[in-house]
C-alpha cells in the first residue's frame, strides 16, 4: 500500500499548491524580498483555510537544512579573564528549516570544576547566580544528555540535515573544543560545522554587525528579547533574526571551515 499512499500524498500536495496559486495569484512564487509581502501572503492563505505549515511553504524559500540548531554558551569570566573558562549555560533551540519555528529546546546549566565559584563580574554579565550552577551536571554529563536529546529529536539520522548556528565562531571554534581538550573529552562531529550568524547577516545586509545581536536586531528593526548575555535569550534572538532574514529570501550556508 506504500506506493498508492505516496501517490495520494503527492496528488494532495499538488491540489494544495493549486489552491494556493488561486488564492495568491501570480505572486505565489515571487521572491519574498520583504516581510510585508510574506505577512500578507500568510494572512490570505489563512483566510482561505490553509494552516501554518502551508503558509510557511509559501513564505520561506527552501533552505539547505532540515533543522538549524541555535546555540549560545555562557562561560565563567572575570576581569582580567580567568583561565580556563568553563561553560556554565548550554542552550540549544531546534529550528525547523521549513517554517523557521522553534520545535524543541535543550537547556541545562553546568557545574564549573576548575573555578567553581562564580565571580561577581560573571553574575552581573550573565545573570547566572551561584545557586544555578551548584550541584548541576558536569560538562561531560551535559554532553551525554545533548547526544541523547539529538537522538530523541531524530537529528542523528543520516538522512536529516542539520547544522549549528552561533553568534560568532567563539562557541564552537574556541570554547567547546578548548574545554574538551582541557578535560580530555572528545568533541562530537556534529559540533564541528556551523553557521556564524554574524557572517550570514553581513552577506544578507551588506554590513558587519560590530555589536553582534544588538546591531542585527537594530538593522532588522527587531525588538531585543530578554537580557543580553543570557544564553537562552541570546538563542531566541538568533532564531528571530534567522526567521526575519529567511522572510527576506536569504539562504543560510555553512560558514565554518573543516577541522
N, C-alpha and C positions, 0 to 999 in steps of 0.2 A: 504493500500500500504506500510505500515511501514516495515513489515517483509520481503517482497521481496527486498526493498531498502537496509535493513541491510544485507541480504544475498549477494546482489550485491556488497556492500561495502567490505564485508569480502572476497569475491572472488577476488576483485580488489586488496586488500591488499596482498593476497596470491600470486597474479600474480606479484606484485611489488617485494615482497621478493624473489620470484623465479628468477626474472630477476637480482636482486642484487646478489644472490648467484652465478649466471653465470659470473657476472662482476668481483666479488672479489674472486671467487673460494672457497676453503675450509676454508679461513681465515675470512669469514664474521662474525662469532660469536666468534672469538678468543678474549680473554681479551684485552682490549685497554690499555695495560700497558705503552705505550709510545706515546707521541703526534705525533711523526713522522708517526706511523702506521695509526693513525686516519686521519692525513692530507692526506696521500697517498690514503686511502680508499675514503675519500670525493672527492678528485680530480678524481679518477677513476669513481665514480658514476656520478659526474657532466659531465664528458666527454661522458657518455652514456645517458645523458638526464634526470638524476634524479635531482630533486630540493633539496633545502637546508633541508627541513623537512625530506626527505628520508635519506639524508646523515647523519643527526643528529641521526636518529633511529639506524643507524649502528655504529656511532662514540661514542655514550654515552651509558653506562649501564643504565637500568631503575632505576630512583630514587624513593624514598618513597613518594614524594610530587609532586603535580601538579605545584606548584609555590613556589619559595623562595622569601621572602620579605626582601631585604637587607636594613638595617637601620643603620645610624650613626649620633648621635646627636652632635651638638656643644653647649656649655653652657657658661654662664658668668663665669669668672675666674679671679684670680689675685694671686699675691704672697705677703704675705701669702693668702691662699684661702679664698674667701668670702663665707658666708652662709646666706641664702640658695643659691645654684647655681640654675640658671634658663635656660631652653632650649632656644636657640636663632636661631638654624637652625634645621629643621625637614625634612630630605630627606628619601624617600623610593624608591627603584628600584624593580619592579616586574620582577622576573627572571623566565622564562619558565623552568620547571623541566625536560622537554624532550630535549630541544635544548640548554638550558643554555644561551639563548639570552635574552636581556632586552626587555620587551614588553611594559612597561609603567613606567612613573616616576611621583612621587609626591614630590614636593619640595616647602617648604614655610619657610620664616623667621618669627620669633616670637618676639613680644614685651615683654621684661622683665619688671616686675612691682615693684619688691622689690628693685632691683638695676638697674634702668632704664638707667643709664649712663654706657656705656662700658668702661672698663679700657684700658689704652694703652697696657698692657700685653695681654689682651684678643684679641684686634685687631691685634697685632703682631703675636700671635699664630694662630688665625683662619682666618685672612684676612677679617673678618667681621667688617665693619665700622658702626658708629652710624646711618648714614642715611639708612642703610639696615634694621634696626630694628625699627626705629621710625615710628609710625603710622601703624605698621603691626598688624595682629590679635593677640589676647591673646592666651595662651596655650589652654584654653577651646574651643575657636573658631577653632583653628587649629585641635584639636582632633575631633571636629564635622566634619570638612572637610575631615579628614582622613577616618572617618567612611563612609562618602558619597562616597569617592573615592573607598574604599574597596567594597562597594555595587555595584558601577558602573562597576568595574572590575570583578564582579562575585565571589569575594573572600569570601563573606558571605554565599554562597551556601553550605549547609551541605555536599554536595557530592564532593566539591572541597577541596582538602587537601593542605594547605599552612602553612608556618611557617616562622617566622622572623629569620634573620641571622645578627649577630653583631660581631664586633671585640672585644671580651671580654664580660664580664657579666654586666659591669657598666651601659650601656644604659637602659636595661630593668629590671635589678635587683635593681639598686640603683637610677639612675637619674629620670626616669619617675615616678615610684611609690612614690619616695620621694617628688617630686614636687607636684604630685597629692594629696598626703596626706597633704602637707602644705596648698594647695589651697582648700581642701575639695572636690576634684573631683574624680569620680570613674575611675578605670582603666579597660578598656575593656578586656575581656577574651583572645582575640587573642594576646594581649601583654604579656601574662603570660607563654608562652612557646617559646623557641628559640634555635637556634644553635649558640654556641660560635665558631667562625671560628678558633680561636687560638687552641682550643681543637681538632677540626676537623683536622687541619693541623698537629698537633702533632701526632694524630692517624695515619694519612696517611704517614707522613715523618719520624716519629720516633724521632723528636726533638722539643723542645718548642721554639716558636718564641718570644724571650725575648723582642725584639724591635717591636713587632706587625707586621704591614703591611710591613714595610721596610725589616724585616727579611724574611717574607713569599715571597715577590717579589724576593728577592735575592736568596732564596733557590730554587725557581722555574724558575730562570733566566728570570724574567719578568721586563719590564720597568715600573717604577712608573708613575702613571697617575696623572697629576695635582699637587696641592700643598698639603703637609701633613697638617692635621687638618682642611681641608675644608670638611664639611660633605658630600657634593655631590660627591667630588672627592674621598673621602675615600670609599664611596659606590661603585664607579666604580672600584676601586682597589679590593675590596672584591669580586665583581662579576667576575672579571677577574681571581682571584685566584681560586674561586669556579669552574669556567669553566675549568681551567687547571687541577685541581685535578679530576674533573669528567672525563676528557680525559684519565686520568691515571687509571680509573676504580673505583674511590672512591665513596662510597655510603654515603650520608650525613644523619645523625641521630640527633634527639633532644639531646641536652646536658644539658639543664636546668632541675632542679628538680621541681616537682609540688609545687605550692604555698600553 
